[in-house]
Amino acid sequence: MPPTLKRLLIKLAWVVVVFFGITLISFWVIHLAPGSPTDLQTSLNPMVTPEARDRLEALYGLDQPIHIQYGQWISRLVRLDFGQSISGDQRLVWDKIVERLPLTFGMNVASLFLTLLITIPIGVASAWWRGSAFDKAMTVFVFLGFAMPGFWLALLLMQFFGIWWPVLPISGLVSLDHAQMDWFAQQLDYARHLALPIFIYTFGSLAGMSRYMRASMLEVLRQDYIMTARAKGLSTRVVIFRHALRNALMPVITILGLSIPGLIGGSVIIESIFALPGLGQLFYQAVMARDYPLIMGSLVLGAVLTLAGNLLADLGYGFADPRIRTGGRA
């Protein structure tokens, strides 16, 4: 069996085991939290009797022991049935997730693309001109983004671009007259509403990614084969892009893989601040309503993205480093 295929099969087996472990722990933890879905439906109604509360718990299956509830939930999950939401409109969980997924996924993919487009050149240039004015200026710039909390930066930009200099919308996904616009104006309206959230996502990611890229590039530039290439008189462009950059991308691949789960978790605060109907806002609303099926559906999606990110990062190593593809043989 080829080493790459063997590694992939072993990785997939571990992915399955870890996935079920994540779902088991998540299911147990959310049931430890105080409160119950029936509390929000009955606590504000003084006419609700204890018998009515018991009937609601029986309807949702909450009267069963937790291991029975988990067994019933996992049996539906293997059939790709996420169940029905308890709160709100009580629609199917999967339908609610699919409805919100494009917005969150699109914003984060755009942010990741912009982050890579900016941080790789910054990291390479800072490593090549180490200690220069450019390197010091970029260090200060990216760490400003690292030091600023996302919610604080969001409020600051909303104050500046929405109130003092009102050039960008600061709430919602579309304008009130969106339906009356032509196609081009509608796309521009989407872009104006998403400009600030995407900027915040990107600016907060610049520091970590560029510093990893700079440190990795510095380590690669100290290697003997780079010194040999420079001693042979190869141009700077050839040394950097043909010999150094590919090996320096390994830590970036790791960070990129670990960034995939943030498609949900990292969107909760920003989507709530800007009132964007994405997965982050949906997850926050589900937690507040103790909507167990919807919470578990969001957590399952997060677990899948986490494991997929690790798997893609592992496969990316193989593309970046041929020694991994050949099982360590040079």
N, C-alpha and C positions, 0 to 999 in steps of 0.2 A: 504494500500500500504506500502511495507517495506520502512523504512527510507532511506536506501541506494538507492533504485530505485527512490524514490521521489527526493532526492538530485540530482541524476544524470539527471533526466528529467528537473529539474529547471536549472541546469547548462547548459544543451544542448540548452535550449531555450535562455538563455543569450548569449551563444556562437554564435548563429545565428544572434541575434540582434547586437552584438558587431562586428561581421564579416562584415555585411553590412555597419555599421558605419565606419569601417576602410577603406573599399573600396571607400566610398563616399568622405571621407576626402583626401585619397591618390590621387584619380582621380582629385580632385579640386586643390590640391597643385602642382602636376606635371604640370598642365596647367598654373599655375601662374609663373613658372620659365621662364626666358627670353629665347627667341629662339623658333624655331619650327622645326619639322622634315623636312619640305620643305626647310628651310634655308640652311641646309647642302647639299642638293641636287642641289640647284640653285645658291647659293652665289658665287661659284667658276667658274661659267659658265657665261661669259658676254653676251652670245647669248640668254639666257633665258629671255623671255618677261614676263611682269606682267600677261598676259593672261595664259601663261603656268603655272605660279605659282598658279594662281587661279584654274586651272584645276587639279593640283596636290592636292591642299587642298580639292577640291570637291571629288577627288578619295579616299582620306583617311578619308573623313567625317569631316575634320577640319573646314569646313565652317559653320557647325551647331552650335547652342548655346550649352554651356557646359552641360546643363541638358539633352538635346536631345542626345548628345554624350554618356553621362553616361547611359541613359536609353537603348541605343542600345548596349553598352558594357555589361551591366548587363543582358540583355536578352540573349546574347550569352553565358555569363558565366554560367547561370543556365543550359544551355545545354552542359556545360563543353567544350565550344569553346572559347579558349583564343585569337583567331584571328590570323592574319598573321603579321610577323615582317615587319616593314617599311624599316629598314636599312639592308645593307649587302645582303645576299642571299635571303631575303624575304621569308624564310621558315615559317612553322607554329610555333607559339610561344611554344606550348606544346612540339613539337618535339625537339626544341632547348634546352628546360629546361630538358627534360628527358635525352638527350644526355650528359648533364653536371652534372646531379644530382648524379650519383654513386660516382664520385671522391670526391665532396665536402662532401657528406653524409658519405662516408667511412672514410675520414680523421678526421671529427669531432667526429664520433662515436669512432674511435680508441683513439682520444684525451680524450674524456669523460671517456672511460674505464680506460685509464692509470691514469687520474686525480683521479678517485675514488680509484683505486688500491694503489695509493701513499698517497693521502691526508687523507683517513680514518685512516690508521695506525698511520700517523704522528699526527693527531688531538687527537686520543685516547691516544697515548703515551705521548704527551705533556701535556694533562690534568692530566693524572695519576701521572706523575713526574713533576708537576708544579714547576717552578722556578729552575729546575735542569740545568745542562750544556747542556743536550740534548734539553730541551725546548728552551733555549736561542739560541742555534745554529740553530735550525729549524726556529725560528722566524726570524733570520737574513737571512737565506737562502730563505725562501718563500717570504719575502718582497723585496729581490733583484729582484725576478721575477715580483713582483707587480710594482716595480718602473721603470723597464726597458720597454720603449715603444717597441711594437712588431716589428715595422719596423726597429728600430735601432738595436735590437738584431738580426734580420734577416740579415741585412747588415754586422754586425760584424761576424756572423757565416759564411756568404758567403765569406768574406775576409779570414777568418782563414782556413776553410775546403775546399775552392775552389781555393785559390790562394797561400797562404803561405804553407799549407799542403794539397795538392789536393787529398783528399781521397773520397769526395762525390760530386756528380753533383749539380749544383746550379741553373739550369734553365731547364724548360720543365718537361715532365712526363716520357719520354723514351729516350734512347740513339739512336744515329744514326744507329747502327747496331742491333737494337732491333729485327727486323724481322728475322734476321739470327740466333738468339739465340734459344736454346732449352727451354722447358717450365719452368724448374727450374731456368735457368739463366734469363728468362724474369721476373719471380716473384721477383727475387733478384734485378733486375734492377729497377722495380717499387719501391721496398722497399728503395733502395738507394736514389732515387729521392724524395721520400716522407719523409725521415728520418728527415731532417731539418724542414720542415713545421710542421710536427706533434709534434716535440720537442718544437717548439715555441708556438703552441697552448697549449700544456700541461704545460709548464713552466709558462706561463702567468696566468694559472688558479689555480696554486697551492696555492697561497697566500690566496685568498678569500675563497676557499673551506676548506682548512685546518684550517683557523682561525675560520670559522663558526663551524666546527666540534669540535675544541678545546673548544670554548666558550660554545657550547651546552653540551659537555661532562662534563665540570666543573659544569654547573648548575645541571645536572642530578646527579652527584656524591655528591652534597650537600643535596639531598633529603633524607627524613627519611628512606624510604624503602631500600636505598643503605646502609645507616649506620647500619640499622638492619641486613642486609645480611652480612655485614662485621663483625658485633658483634657476629653473629652466627658461625663464623669461616669458612665461605665459601671461597674457593680459589679465588685468584685474577682473574683467567681466567673465572670462573663462574660469578663473580660479574660484570665483564666488558661485556662479550659477551652475557650472558643470561639475565641480568637485566638492564644494563645501555645503552648498545650500541643501542638497538632498539629504545628507546625513544630519544636518542641523534641524531638519523638520521632525525628527522623531518625538521630542517632547511636545511639539505643537500638535502632533497627531493625537497624543494622549490627552491633552487639554481639550482638543476639539471633540474627542469621543466623550469626555466627561461633561462637556457643555450641552450635549443633547438632552439629558434629563431636565435641564433648566428651561426647556420649552414650556413646562407647566409651572414648576415651582417658582422660577424667577419672574413669572408673569403676574403673580397674584397681586403684588403691591402696585405695579405700574398700571395694570388694567383696572384696578379698583380706583386709583386716583384719576385716571383719564376717562372712566366710565366706558371702557371698551368691552363689548360683548364677546370675550374670549374664554379660553379654558381656565385661565387663572381666576377670573371673576366667578365663573361657574363653580370652581372648587371651593372658593371662599364662601359662597352662598350655601353650598352643600354642607360645609362644616358648621356654619351658623345654624342651619336647620336640622342638624343631626340626621341628614339624609344618608343612611348607611349604604344603600345600593349605589348612589351617585358618588359618594366618597370612595368606595371600593373600585368603582369603574375608573375614576380619575387616578387612583393609586396604581391600578393595574396598568393603565396607559403609561404612567411614569416609570413603573418597573420595566415594562417592555422597552421603553426608550433608553433606560439606563443600561440594560443588558445588551440592547442593540448597539448602543454607543461603545461599550467595551468590546463587543465582537468586531465592530467596524474598525476600532482602533487597532485591535490585534491583527486584523487582515491588512490594515494600512501599514503596519510594521513590515509585513512581507513584501509589499510593493516598494517601500522605501529602502529596505535593507535586504538584498538578495540572500544573505547568510541565513536569515530566518526562513525564507522559502525553501532553502535546501537543507534545513535541519541542522544548521551550524557548519556545513561544509563550505569552505571558501570557493 
